[in-house]
């Protein structure tokens, strides 16, 4: 009598799609951060040091983008659901020329609904 094989649950592609969108969102946030920091370097300070403000804002966007990149990689690999979720949140907050926020939101939703597909 043959032994019954356990049914393998088919894994969806939602985490991969969400991770890829989060990766793009992180890349856009990094590009925007570099652009803002470079823009601030070319501005003369009138009453306050505007270039330092732009440098800090650019650094914040770069950090948000790096966290989104790490979360996107975790989403594509289907590992560490919590980190993939955090990456989507930071991808949403990183703006990335507005398009990055939209992609980050969609990626965040896709990762959030696919919790069962993560190892």
C-alpha positions as a printed Julia matrix, in Angstrom:
119×3 Matrix{Float64}:
  0.0    0.0    0.0
  1.63   3.29  -1.09
  2.11   5.99   1.49
  0.2    9.2    0.94
  2.36  12.16   0.03
  1.67  15.3    2.07
  0.14  18.05  -0.04
  2.68  20.77  -0.74
  1.23  24.21  -0.41
  1.95  26.22  -3.53
  3.78  29.42  -2.73
  2.49  32.57  -4.31
  4.57  35.19  -6.05
  3.19  38.03  -3.88
  6.29  38.31  -1.66
  8.57  38.41  -4.69
  6.48  41.11  -6.37
  6.22  43.09  -3.14
  9.94  42.77  -2.51
 10.76  43.9   -6.05
  8.52  46.96  -5.69
 10.14  47.73  -2.34
 13.58  47.42  -3.96
 12.62  49.93  -6.66
 11.18  52.22  -3.99
 14.45  52.04  -2.04
 16.52  52.79  -5.13
 14.36  55.82  -5.9
 14.7   57.04  -2.3
 18.5   56.74  -2.48
 18.61  58.6   -5.79
 16.4   61.33  -4.37
 18.57  61.58  -1.25
 21.73  61.96  -3.28
 20.02  64.53  -5.51
 18.82  66.58  -2.51
 22.25  66.48  -0.86
 23.95  67.53  -4.12
 21.4   70.3   -4.63
 22.07  71.6   -1.15
 25.81  71.64  -1.72
 25.34  74.16  -4.52
 23.15  76.56  -2.52
 24.78  79.47  -0.7
 23.67  80.11   2.86
 21.71  83.35   3.15
 20.73  83.66   6.81
 21.14  80.07   7.88
 23.23  77.27   6.52
 20.75  75.8    4.05
 23.28  73.38   2.62
 23.57  71.57   5.97
 19.78  71.22   6.13
 19.7   69.73   2.63
 22.58  67.39   3.49
 20.72  66.09   6.55
 17.49  65.63   4.57
 19.41  63.83   1.83
 21.08  61.56   4.38
 17.7   60.68   5.9
 16.33  59.7    2.48
 19.45  57.63   1.78
 19.08  55.77   5.1
 15.37  55.15   4.42
 16.3   53.86   0.97
 18.93  51.49   2.35
 16.47  50.04   4.86
 13.93  49.62   2.04
 16.59  47.82  -0.04
 17.29  45.36   2.75
 13.56  44.77   3.25
 13.08  44.29  -0.48
 15.81  41.66  -0.6
 14.19  39.84   2.32
 10.86  39.96   0.49
 12.3   38.54  -2.71
 14.04  35.78  -0.75
 10.87  35.16   1.32
 12.8   35.42   4.58
 12.18  37.52   7.69
  8.65  38.78   7.07
  9.01  41.48   9.73
 12.09  42.98   8.09
 10.4   42.85   4.67
  7.44  44.7    6.21
  9.73  47.33   7.77
 11.43  47.74   4.39
  8.06  48.43   2.79
  7.26  51.02   5.44
 10.57  52.81   4.91
 10.09  52.56   1.15
  6.8   54.34   1.64
  8.4   57.03   3.82
 11.38  57.51   1.51
  9.21  59.36  -1.06
 11.48  58.62  -4.03
 10.09  61.33  -6.31
  6.52  60.42  -5.2
  6.6   57.3   -7.41
  8.67  55.55  -4.75
  5.94  56.09  -2.15
  3.32  54.58  -4.43
  5.5   51.58  -5.22
  6.43  51.25  -1.54
  2.77  51.21  -0.54
  1.9   48.54  -3.1
  4.94  46.49  -2.07
  4.01  46.87   1.6
  0.48  45.62   0.96
  1.72  42.64  -1.08
  4.22  41.65   1.62
  1.69  42.13   4.4
 -0.93  39.83   2.86
  1.62  37.11   2.04
  2.82  36.31   5.56
  2.2   32.58   5.13
  4.64  32.4    2.2
  7.64  33.43   4.31
  9.95  30.84   5.87
